[in-house]
Amino acid sequence: MPKIVSSSVVSSSDHALSNDDSAKKLYVYYCLCSEFLLVIDADLRQLPRRRTDNAIIVSNTRRTYKLTAEAGECVLLKRRDGYEKQYRYQCPRCNLTVAYEMNENRKSLPYTYILDGALTDIQGRAPPNAVADLFPTTTVS
């Protein structure tokens, strides 16, 4: 008779017992066209915003994230205090500008900026601030 050998793997994890689950959670964000673009260790709604354009400030030193947007064009903008050079990142599927940095080398400066309303946490659904209501509807009584 042949000898029968069986093996089993037993694994345990203390992750379910930890009270600090929010620090280990990853958040996923999509472009308005439903393309996966960002995974980050923080909720974008909780991150600080820039005063000039309301962009979300992502710290390149304090946050762990992966932005799958492609490098786009360099734009020179006139601001109140002078000029600002932005190296923009676009969705690889629909070419929507979703983020920018102040240097052409990705993550070489302290911050990456995510444009307000460019990403959504629910695939296929645009966030409420994605489209500005340029022509508000009026009701005639």
Backbone as JSON Lines, residues from 0, in Angstrom:
{"i":0,"aa":"M","n":[0.83,-1.18,0.0],"ca":[0.0,0.0,0.0],"c":[0.87,1.25,0.0]}
{"i":1,"aa":"P","n":[0.5,2.22,-0.82],"ca":[1.28,3.46,-0.82],"c":[1.0,4.29,0.44]}
{"i":2,"aa":"K","n":[1.99,5.02,0.81],"ca":[1.88,5.86,1.99],"c":[1.17,7.17,1.62]}
{"i":3,"aa":"I","n":[0.17,7.56,2.38],"ca":[-0.58,8.78,2.11],"c":[-0.06,9.88,3.04]}
{"i":4,"aa":"V","n":[0.35,10.97,2.39],"ca":[0.87,12.11,3.15],"c":[-0.05,13.3,2.9]}
{"i":5,"aa":"S","n":[-0.48,13.92,3.93],"ca":[-1.3,15.12,3.78],"c":[-0.68,16.24,4.6]}
{"i":6,"aa":"S","n":[-0.9,17.43,4.13],"ca":[-0.39,18.59,4.87],"c":[-1.44,19.67,4.86]}
{"i":7,"aa":"S","n":[-1.41,20.47,5.86],"ca":[-2.34,21.59,5.93],"c":[-1.58,22.8,6.46]}
{"i":8,"aa":"V","n":[-2.04,23.93,6.06],"ca":[-1.42,25.19,6.47],"c":[-2.36,25.9,7.41]}
{"i":9,"aa":"V","n":[-1.83,26.31,8.52],"ca":[-2.61,27.05,9.5],"c":[-2.04,28.45,9.57]}
{"i":10,"aa":"S","n":[-2.91,29.42,9.45],"ca":[-2.47,30.81,9.48],"c":[-3.34,31.58,10.46]}
{"i":11,"aa":"S","n":[-2.73,32.51,11.14],"ca":[-3.51,33.36,12.04],"c":[-3.09,34.8,11.82]}
{"i":12,"aa":"S","n":[-3.99,35.67,12.1],"ca":[-3.72,37.08,11.91],"c":[-4.34,37.87,13.05]}
{"i":13,"aa":"D","n":[-3.63,38.85,13.5],"ca":[-4.14,39.72,14.55],"c":[-4.77,40.98,13.98]}
{"i":14,"aa":"H","n":[-4.87,41.08,12.66],"ca":[-5.43,42.28,12.04],"c":[-6.87,42.52,12.46]}
{"i":15,"aa":"A","n":[-7.65,41.48,12.6],"ca":[-9.06,41.63,12.96],"c":[-9.22,42.11,14.39]}
{"i":16,"aa":"L","n":[-8.22,41.86,15.22],"ca":[-8.3,42.26,16.61],"c":[-7.82,43.68,16.86]}
{"i":17,"aa":"S","n":[-7.14,44.24,15.88],"ca":[-6.56,45.57,16.05],"c":[-7.64,46.65,16.04]}
{"i":18,"aa":"N","n":[-7.5,47.62,16.89],"ca":[-8.41,48.77,16.91],"c":[-7.96,49.87,15.98]}
{"i":19,"aa":"D","n":[-6.77,49.75,15.41],"ca":[-6.2,50.78,14.56],"c":[-6.33,50.41,13.09]}
{"i":20,"aa":"D","n":[-7.51,49.92,12.68],"ca":[-7.73,49.5,11.3],"c":[-7.71,50.66,10.33]}
{"i":21,"aa":"S","n":[-8.09,51.87,10.76],"ca":[-8.16,53.0,9.84],"c":[-6.78,53.38,9.33]}
{"i":22,"aa":"A","n":[-5.72,53.15,10.11],"ca":[-4.37,53.48,9.68],"c":[-3.87,52.5,8.62]}
{"i":23,"aa":"K","n":[-4.46,51.32,8.55],"ca":[-4.01,50.3,7.62],"c":[-4.92,50.17,6.41]}
{"i":24,"aa":"K","n":[-5.97,50.92,6.36],"ca":[-6.95,50.82,5.28],"c":[-6.44,51.55,4.04]}
{"i":25,"aa":"L","n":[-6.72,50.98,2.89],"ca":[-6.38,51.61,1.62],"c":[-7.66,52.1,0.95]}
{"i":26,"aa":"Y","n":[-7.59,53.26,0.34],"ca":[-8.73,53.86,-0.34],"c":[-8.45,53.86,-1.84]}
{"i":27,"aa":"V","n":[-9.45,53.5,-2.61],"ca":[-9.33,53.4,-4.06],"c":[-10.18,54.48,-4.71]}
{"i":28,"aa":"Y","n":[-9.62,55.15,-5.73],"ca":[-10.33,56.22,-6.42],"c":[-10.24,56.0,-7.93]}
{"i":29,"aa":"Y","n":[-11.3,56.45,-8.6],"ca":[-11.44,56.24,-10.04],"c":[-11.63,57.59,-10.74]}
{"i":30,"aa":"C","n":[-11.29,57.6,-12.02],"ca":[-11.57,58.75,-12.87],"c":[-13.08,58.8,-13.13]}
{"i":31,"aa":"L","n":[-13.55,59.89,-13.66],"ca":[-14.97,60.01,-13.99],"c":[-15.39,59.03,-15.09]}
{"i":32,"aa":"C","n":[-14.41,58.53,-15.87],"ca":[-14.71,57.54,-16.91],"c":[-14.65,56.12,-16.37]}
{"i":33,"aa":"S","n":[-14.47,55.94,-15.07],"ca":[-14.42,54.65,-14.36],"c":[-13.06,53.97,-14.38]}
{"i":34,"aa":"E","n":[-12.04,54.63,-14.88],"ca":[-10.69,54.06,-14.89],"c":[-10.07,54.15,-13.49]}
{"i":35,"aa":"F","n":[-9.46,53.05,-13.01],"ca":[-8.77,53.05,-11.73],"c":[-7.55,53.95,-11.83]}
{"i":36,"aa":"L","n":[-7.42,54.92,-10.9],"ca":[-6.3,55.86,-10.97],"c":[-5.48,55.99,-9.7]}
{"i":37,"aa":"L","n":[-6.08,55.79,-8.54],"ca":[-5.35,56.08,-7.31],"c":[-5.7,55.1,-6.21]}
{"i":38,"aa":"V","n":[-4.67,54.62,-5.52],"ca":[-4.86,53.89,-4.27],"c":[-3.96,54.61,-3.26]}
{"i":39,"aa":"I","n":[-4.53,54.92,-2.1],"ca":[-3.84,55.75,-1.11],"c":[-4.22,55.3,0.3]}
{"i":40,"aa":"D","n":[-3.37,55.6,1.24],"ca":[-3.61,55.19,2.63],"c":[-4.43,56.19,3.43]}
{"i":41,"aa":"A","n":[-5.08,57.13,2.77],"ca":[-5.9,58.13,3.47],"c":[-7.14,58.45,2.65]}
{"i":42,"aa":"D","n":[-8.17,58.87,3.33],"ca":[-9.39,59.31,2.67],"c":[-9.15,60.72,2.11]}
{"i":43,"aa":"L","n":[-9.35,60.91,0.82],"ca":[-9.09,62.22,0.21],"c":[-9.93,63.33,0.83]}
{"i":44,"aa":"R","n":[-11.11,62.98,1.32],"ca":[-11.98,64.0,1.94],"c":[-11.39,64.54,3.23]}
{"i":45,"aa":"Q","n":[-10.46,63.81,3.84],"ca":[-9.85,64.23,5.1],"c":[-8.54,64.98,4.92]}
{"i":46,"aa":"L","n":[-8.01,65.02,3.7],"ca":[-6.73,65.68,3.45],"c":[-6.93,67.18,3.28]}
{"i":47,"aa":"P","n":[-5.88,67.96,3.55],"ca":[-6.0,69.42,3.41],"c":[-6.15,69.84,1.95]}
{"i":48,"aa":"R","n":[-6.64,71.05,1.76],"ca":[-6.87,71.59,0.41],"c":[-6.07,72.86,0.21]}
{"i":49,"aa":"R","n":[-5.74,73.1,-1.03],"ca":[-5.0,74.29,-1.42],"c":[-5.97,75.46,-1.52]}
{"i":50,"aa":"R","n":[-5.56,76.61,-1.07],"ca":[-6.44,77.78,-1.1],"c":[-6.64,78.34,-2.51]}
{"i":51,"aa":"T","n":[-5.63,78.23,-3.37],"ca":[-5.71,78.84,-4.69],"c":[-6.73,78.18,-5.61]}
{"i":52,"aa":"D","n":[-6.8,76.84,-5.59],"ca":[-7.69,76.14,-6.53],"c":[-8.49,75.02,-5.88]}
{"i":53,"aa":"N","n":[-8.44,74.91,-4.56],"ca":[-9.18,73.9,-3.8],"c":[-8.72,72.47,-4.12]}
{"i":54,"aa":"A","n":[-7.51,72.32,-4.65],"ca":[-6.96,70.99,-4.95],"c":[-6.61,70.28,-3.64]}
{"i":55,"aa":"I","n":[-6.7,68.97,-3.67],"ca":[-6.37,68.15,-2.49],"c":[-4.85,68.0,-2.43]}
{"i":56,"aa":"I","n":[-4.29,68.27,-1.26],"ca":[-2.84,68.2,-1.07],"c":[-2.47,66.82,-0.55]}
{"i":57,"aa":"V","n":[-1.65,66.1,-1.33],"ca":[-1.16,64.78,-0.92],"c":[0.33,64.91,-0.63]}
{"i":58,"aa":"S","n":[0.7,64.64,0.6],"ca":[2.1,64.73,1.01],"c":[2.87,63.53,0.47]}
{"i":59,"aa":"N","n":[3.94,63.79,-0.26],"ca":[4.76,62.71,-0.81],"c":[5.65,62.06,0.24]}
{"i":60,"aa":"T","n":[5.8,62.69,1.39],"ca":[6.64,62.12,2.45],"c":[5.81,61.4,3.51]}
{"i":61,"aa":"R","n":[4.57,61.83,3.73],"ca":[3.75,61.24,4.79],"c":[2.74,60.21,4.29]}
{"i":62,"aa":"R","n":[2.42,60.21,3.01],"ca":[1.4,59.32,2.46],"c":[2.04,58.27,1.56]}
{"i":63,"aa":"T","n":[1.41,57.08,1.56],"ca":[1.79,56.02,0.64],"c":[0.68,55.92,-0.38]}
{"i":64,"aa":"Y","n":[1.02,56.08,-1.65],"ca":[0.0,56.04,-2.69],"c":[0.61,55.64,-4.03]}
{"i":65,"aa":"K","n":[-0.28,55.23,-4.93],"ca":[0.09,54.9,-6.3],"c":[-0.89,55.61,-7.22]}
{"i":66,"aa":"L","n":[-0.38,56.53,-8.02],"ca":[-1.18,57.27,-8.99],"c":[-0.83,56.73,-10.37]}
{"i":67,"aa":"T","n":[-1.82,56.16,-11.06],"ca":[-1.55,55.53,-12.35],"c":[-1.83,56.46,-13.53]}
{"i":68,"aa":"A","n":[-1.98,57.74,-13.26],"ca":[-2.19,58.72,-14.33],"c":[-0.89,58.92,-15.1]}
{"i":69,"aa":"E","n":[-1.04,59.3,-16.37],"ca":[0.13,59.52,-17.23],"c":[0.52,60.99,-17.23]}
{"i":70,"aa":"A","n":[1.8,61.23,-17.41],"ca":[2.3,62.61,-17.47],"c":[1.7,63.31,-18.68]}
{"i":71,"aa":"G","n":[1.24,64.53,-18.46],"ca":[0.63,65.31,-19.53],"c":[1.45,66.54,-19.84]}
{"i":72,"aa":"E","n":[0.77,67.6,-20.12],"ca":[1.44,68.83,-20.54],"c":[1.88,69.67,-19.34]}
{"i":73,"aa":"C","n":[2.78,70.59,-19.62],"ca":[3.2,71.57,-18.64],"c":[2.45,72.86,-18.94]}
{"i":74,"aa":"V","n":[1.83,73.44,-17.89],"ca":[1.0,74.62,-18.07],"c":[1.53,75.73,-17.16]}
{"i":75,"aa":"L","n":[1.57,76.94,-17.69],"ca":[1.97,78.1,-16.92],"c":[0.72,78.91,-16.61]}
{"i":76,"aa":"L","n":[0.4,79.06,-15.31],"ca":[-0.8,79.77,-14.89],"c":[-0.44,81.08,-14.22]}
{"i":77,"aa":"K","n":[-1.23,82.1,-14.46],"ca":[-1.04,83.37,-13.77],"c":[-1.84,83.34,-12.48]}
{"i":78,"aa":"R","n":[-1.15,83.57,-11.38],"ca":[-1.78,83.63,-10.06],"c":[-1.67,85.05,-9.53]}
{"i":79,"aa":"R","n":[-2.31,85.3,-8.41],"ca":[-2.3,86.63,-7.8],"c":[-0.87,87.08,-7.45]}
{"i":80,"aa":"D","n":[-0.05,86.13,-6.99],"ca":[1.31,86.46,-6.56],"c":[2.35,86.29,-7.66]}
{"i":81,"aa":"G","n":[1.94,85.95,-8.84],"ca":[2.9,85.74,-9.94],"c":[2.44,84.61,-10.84]}
{"i":82,"aa":"Y","n":[3.4,83.78,-11.24],"ca":[3.1,82.67,-12.14],"c":[3.38,81.34,-11.45]}
{"i":83,"aa":"E","n":[2.67,80.32,-11.91],"ca":[2.83,78.98,-11.36],"c":[2.93,77.99,-12.51]}
{"i":84,"aa":"K","n":[3.96,77.13,-12.44],"ca":[4.14,76.11,-13.46],"c":[3.6,74.79,-12.92]}
{"i":85,"aa":"Q","n":[2.69,74.16,-13.68],"ca":[2.09,72.89,-13.28],"c":[2.43,71.81,-14.3]}
{"i":86,"aa":"Y","n":[2.94,70.7,-13.79],"ca":[3.16,69.51,-14.62],"c":[1.98,68.59,-14.34]}
{"i":87,"aa":"R","n":[1.13,68.46,-15.33],"ca":[-0.15,67.8,-15.12],"c":[-0.1,66.31,-15.42]}
{"i":88,"aa":"Y","n":[-1.03,65.58,-14.77],"ca":[-1.2,64.14,-14.97],"c":[-2.62,63.89,-15.43]}
{"i":89,"aa":"Q","n":[-2.74,63.01,-16.42],"ca":[-4.03,62.76,-17.05],"c":[-4.41,61.29,-16.97]}
{"i":90,"aa":"C","n":[-5.72,61.06,-17.03],"ca":[-6.23,59.7,-17.08],"c":[-5.77,59.05,-18.39]}
{"i":91,"aa":"P","n":[-5.22,57.83,-18.34],"ca":[-4.76,57.18,-19.57],"c":[-5.89,56.78,-20.51]}
{"i":92,"aa":"R","n":[-7.11,56.74,-20.0],"ca":[-8.25,56.31,-20.82],"c":[-8.94,57.48,-21.52]}
{"i":93,"aa":"C","n":[-9.22,58.55,-20.77],"ca":[-10.01,59.66,-21.34],"c":[-9.25,60.98,-21.41]}
{"i":94,"aa":"N","n":[-8.0,61.01,-20.93],"ca":[-7.14,62.2,-20.95],"c":[-7.64,63.35,-20.09]}
{"i":95,"aa":"L","n":[-8.5,63.08,-19.12],"ca":[-8.94,64.11,-18.19],"c":[-7.78,64.43,-17.24]}
{"i":96,"aa":"T","n":[-7.51,65.71,-17.04],"ca":[-6.47,66.12,-16.09],"c":[-6.99,65.86,-14.68]}
{"i":97,"aa":"V","n":[-6.23,65.09,-13.9],"ca":[-6.67,64.7,-12.56],"c":[-5.74,65.2,-11.46]}
{"i":98,"aa":"A","n":[-4.49,65.49,-11.79],"ca":[-3.53,65.89,-10.75],"c":[-2.43,66.73,-11.39]}
{"i":99,"aa":"Y","n":[-1.63,67.34,-10.52],"ca":[-0.47,68.08,-11.0],"c":[0.58,68.17,-9.89]}
{"i":100,"aa":"E","n":[1.8,68.48,-10.34],"ca":[2.92,68.74,-9.43],"c":[3.64,69.98,-9.94]}
{"i":101,"aa":"M","n":[4.56,70.49,-9.14],"ca":[5.3,71.7,-9.5],"c":[6.64,71.38,-10.16]}
{"i":102,"aa":"N","n":[6.97,70.08,-10.28],"ca":[8.22,69.66,-10.89],"c":[7.91,68.52,-11.85]}
{"i":103,"aa":"E","n":[8.7,68.42,-12.92],"ca":[8.42,67.39,-13.91],"c":[8.75,65.98,-13.44]}
{"i":104,"aa":"N","n":[9.57,65.83,-12.42],"ca":[9.9,64.51,-11.88],"c":[8.89,64.14,-10.81]}
{"i":105,"aa":"R","n":[8.18,63.05,-11.02],"ca":[7.1,62.64,-10.12],"c":[7.62,62.39,-8.7]}
{"i":106,"aa":"K","n":[6.89,62.93,-7.73],"ca":[7.16,62.8,-6.3],"c":[8.51,63.36,-5.88]}
{"i":107,"aa":"S","n":[9.09,64.27,-6.65],"ca":[10.38,64.84,-6.28],"c":[10.24,66.02,-5.32]}
{"i":108,"aa":"L","n":[9.09,66.64,-5.28],"ca":[8.81,67.72,-4.34],"c":[7.88,67.2,-3.24]}
{"i":109,"aa":"P","n":[7.66,67.97,-2.19],"ca":[6.88,67.45,-1.06],"c":[5.42,67.13,-1.35]}
{"i":110,"aa":"Y","n":[4.81,67.73,-2.39],"ca":[3.37,67.56,-2.56],"c":[2.98,67.21,-3.99]}
{"i":111,"aa":"T","n":[1.89,66.43,-4.07],"ca":[1.17,66.2,-5.32],"c":[-0.24,66.71,-5.08]}
{"i":112,"aa":"Y","n":[-0.83,67.34,-6.07],"ca":[-2.15,67.95,-5.92],"c":[-3.16,67.22,-6.79]}
{"i":113,"aa":"I","n":[-4.27,66.8,-6.19],"ca":[-5.36,66.14,-6.9],"c":[-6.44,67.19,-7.15]}
{"i":114,"aa":"L","n":[-6.85,67.36,-8.39],"ca":[-7.84,68.38,-8.72],"c":[-9.2,68.07,-8.1]}
{"i":115,"aa":"D","n":[-9.84,69.11,-7.64],"ca":[-11.15,68.98,-7.0],"c":[-12.18,68.44,-7.99]}
{"i":116,"aa":"G","n":[-12.85,67.37,-7.63],"ca":[-13.89,66.78,-8.47],"c":[-13.39,65.87,-9.57]}
{"i":117,"aa":"A","n":[-12.08,65.6,-9.63],"ca":[-11.54,64.78,-10.72],"c":[-11.64,63.29,-10.44]}
{"i":118,"aa":"L","n":[-11.69,62.89,-9.16],"ca":[-11.72,61.48,-8.8],"c":[-12.96,61.16,-7.97]}
{"i":119,"aa":"T","n":[-13.39,59.91,-8.05],"ca":[-14.53,59.45,-7.27],"c":[-14.19,58.14,-6.59]}
{"i":120,"aa":"D","n":[-14.79,57.91,-5.44],"ca":[-14.53,56.65,-4.74],"c":[-15.51,55.55,-5.15]}
{"i":121,"aa":"I","n":[-16.53,55.9,-5.93],"ca":[-17.49,54.91,-6.44],"c":[-17.35,54.85,-7.95]}
{"i":122,"aa":"Q","n":[-16.93,53.7,-8.44],"ca":[-16.69,53.55,-9.87],"c":[-17.99,53.75,-10.66]}
{"i":123,"aa":"G","n":[-17.92,54.6,-11.68],"ca":[-19.07,54.84,-12.54],"c":[-19.99,55.94,-12.06]}
{"i":124,"aa":"R","n":[-19.68,56.57,-10.93],"ca":[-20.52,57.65,-10.41],"c":[-19.66,58.89,-10.18]}
{"i":125,"aa":"A","n":[-20.05,60.0,-10.77],"ca":[-19.31,61.25,-10.6],"c":[-19.61,61.86,-9.24]}
{"i":126,"aa":"P","n":[-18.6,62.46,-8.6],"ca":[-18.87,63.12,-7.33],"c":[-19.71,64.38,-7.54]}
{"i":127,"aa":"P","n":[-20.38,64.87,-6.52],"ca":[-21.25,66.03,-6.68],"c":[-20.52,67.29,-7.15]}
{"i":128,"aa":"N","n":[-19.24,67.42,-6.82],"ca":[-18.5,68.62,-7.21],"c":[-17.77,68.46,-8.55]}
{"i":129,"aa":"A","n":[-18.08,67.43,-9.32],"ca":[-17.39,67.19,-10.58],"c":[-17.85,68.13,-11.69]}
{"i":130,"aa":"V","n":[-19.11,68.51,-11.67],"ca":[-19.66,69.34,-12.74],"c":[-20.28,70.59,-12.11]}
{"i":131,"aa":"A","n":[-19.82,71.73,-12.6],"ca":[-20.39,72.99,-12.12],"c":[-21.67,73.27,-12.89]}
{"i":132,"aa":"D","n":[-22.67,73.75,-12.2],"ca":[-23.95,74.07,-12.83],"c":[-23.85,75.47,-13.42]}
{"i":133,"aa":"L","n":[-23.47,75.54,-14.7],"ca":[-23.3,76.84,-15.34],"c":[-24.62,77.5,-15.68]}
{"i":134,"aa":"F","n":[-25.61,76.7,-15.97],"ca":[-26.93,77.22,-16.32],"c":[-27.96,76.65,-15.35]}
{"i":135,"aa":"P","n":[-28.14,77.3,-14.21],"ca":[-29.09,76.75,-13.25],"c":[-30.5,76.76,-13.81]}
{"i":136,"aa":"T","n":[-31.2,75.71,-13.48],"ca":[-32.58,75.62,-13.96],"c":[-33.48,76.48,-13.1]}
{"i":137,"aa":"T","n":[-34.41,77.12,-13.76],"ca":[-35.37,77.94,-13.05],"c":[-36.76,77.41,-13.36]}
{"i":138,"aa":"T","n":[-37.61,77.45,-12.39],"ca":[-38.95,76.99,-12.61],"c":[-39.87,78.2,-12.78]}
{"i":139,"aa":"V","n":[-40.75,78.07,-13.73],"ca":[-41.7,79.15,-14.01],"c":[-43.03,78.77,-13.36]}
{"i":140,"aa":"S","n":[-43.56,79.65,-12.56],"ca":[-44.83,79.37,-11.89],"c":[-45.98,79.98,-12.63]}
